[in-house]
Amino acid sequence: DTAVSQTPKYLVTQMGNDKSIKCEQNLGHDTMYWYKQDSKKFLKIMFSYNNKELIINETVPNRFSPKSPDKAHLNLHINSLELGDSAVYFCASSLLLRTVPFFGPGTRLTVL
Amino acid sequence: DAKTTQPPSMDCAEGRAANLPCNHSTISGNEYVYWYRQIHSQGPQYIIHGLKNNETNEMASLIITEDRKSSTLILPHATLRDTAVYYCIVRVADNNAGNMLTFGGGTRLMVKP
């Protein structure tokens, strides 16, 4: 019954590696998002994506790329991981572009 | 998006009403007020939102002042499980940018027995 799910829940990796975080929603929503919560607990939007348009927060490095195989999934690929990428990443989704986003449980990424 | 100001922390006794204030003095006429909370190690949870009228649902009530420059989230009977960080967010949802919410520091609510 999970509405927005993410895998893995924890991810520990070395600097320089490439990794992906998967997100799936079963709410029938057409817009999905990725947020990053850093060590200071601030949540920042990274991307907004629907089947028409990708909106990128201009502060996000191009090492981060969202990929959507279908409307229910939005995966986050990260290339050449850096120490500063360590954070909790949250996926969210909403119906159309105006309604309230619902968040997943988060993926804690630790880069060593 | 309008900036919001919230107290960094508040305490509330279990069973009592928790009133969480939020100032958003630069809010525009088409910006909504959203409230989310984040319980430790979980994803943000939607609570309630409104434009100018007061709103109530099974979780909380949202009181927006007539000039819309501030609002209060009310948890009528706080329980220990309501201990969380509460975020007040103002946002105009438009078709070009989706509902991309900007979270501030929030208020850490501690409900005590």
Interface residues (C-beta under 8 A of the other chain):
Chain A: V4 T31 Y33 Y35 K41 F42 L43 K44 I45 S48 N50 I55 N57 F90 A92 S94 L97 R98 T99 V100 P101 F102 F103 G104 P105 G106
Chain B: Y34 Q38 S41 Q42 G43 P44 Q45 Y46 H49 V85 Y87 A93 D94 N95 N96 A97 G98 N99 M100 L101 T102 F103 G104 G105 G106
